[in-house]
């Protein structure tokens, strides 16, 4: 997982795949956003923001919101 450059953000890391991005928020959870759940346009925008290290958390909270494919809790072994 790549560390997110903006240390003041709620986003702490990310993994970029061909048609998805996984975003870690703090030490709580990793959310997977893919073309099916969030749309290709939004996922590609999230990839650009992640690489830039700026604006990803705001974009997710204001635009993408709950359109994630999977949520994996880092506090226990359950997936939602």
C-alpha positions in Angstrom: 0.0 0.0 0.0 1.3 3.4 -0.9 1.3 6.1 1.8 -0.9 9.1 1.1 1.2 12.2 0.9 -1.2 14.5 2.9 -0.6 13.5 6.5 -3.5 15.8 7.6 -6.0 13.7 5.6 -8.2 10.9 6.9 -6.8 8.9 4.0 -3.6 7.1 5.0 -2.9 4.9 2.1 -4.1 3.5 -1.2 -3.6 0.7 -3.8 -4.3 1.4 -7.5 -5.4 -1.4 -9.8 -6.5 -1.5 -13.4 -10.2 -0.9 -12.6 -10.2 -0.1 -8.9 -8.7 1.8 -6.1 -8.4 0.7 -2.5 -8.4 3.5 0.0 -7.4 3.1 3.7 -8.8 5.5 6.2 -6.7 5.7 9.3 -6.3 2.4 11.0 -10.0 1.5 10.7 -10.9 0.3 7.3 -10.0 -0.2 3.6 -12.6 0.6 1.1 -12.5 -0.7 -2.5 -14.0 1.5 -5.2 -14.3 -0.1 -8.6 -15.8 0.8 -12.0 -19.0 -1.1 -11.2 -19.6 0.5 -7.8 -18.4 4.1 -8.3 -18.1 4.4 -12.2 -15.0 4.5 -14.3 -14.9 8.4 -14.3 -14.9 8.6 -10.5 -12.4 5.8 -10.0 -10.0 7.4 -12.5 -10.4 10.7 -10.7 -9.7 9.1 -7.4 -6.5 7.5 -8.8 -5.3 11.0 -9.9 -6.1 12.5 -6.6 -4.4 9.7 -4.7 -1.2 10.1 -6.8 -1.2 13.8 -6.2 -1.7 13.4 -2.5 -4.4 16.0 -2.4 -8.2 16.1 -2.3 -9.0 12.4 -2.2 -10.8 12.4 1.1 -12.9 15.4 0.2 -13.8 14.0 -3.2 -14.9 10.7 -1.6 -17.0 12.4 1.1 -18.6 14.9 -1.3 -19.0 13.0 -4.5 -18.5 9.3 -4.3 -19.9 8.8 -0.8 -21.1 5.3 -0.1 -20.5 3.9 -3.6 -17.8 1.4 -2.6 -17.7 -2.2 -3.6 -16.2 -3.6 -0.4 -15.3 -2.4 3.1 -12.7 -4.3 5.1 -12.4 -3.5 8.7 -8.8 -3.4 10.0 -9.9 -3.7 13.6 -11.3 -7.2 13.2 -11.5 -9.9 10.6 -15.0 -9.2 9.4 -15.8 -7.7 6.0 -18.9 -5.7 5.1 
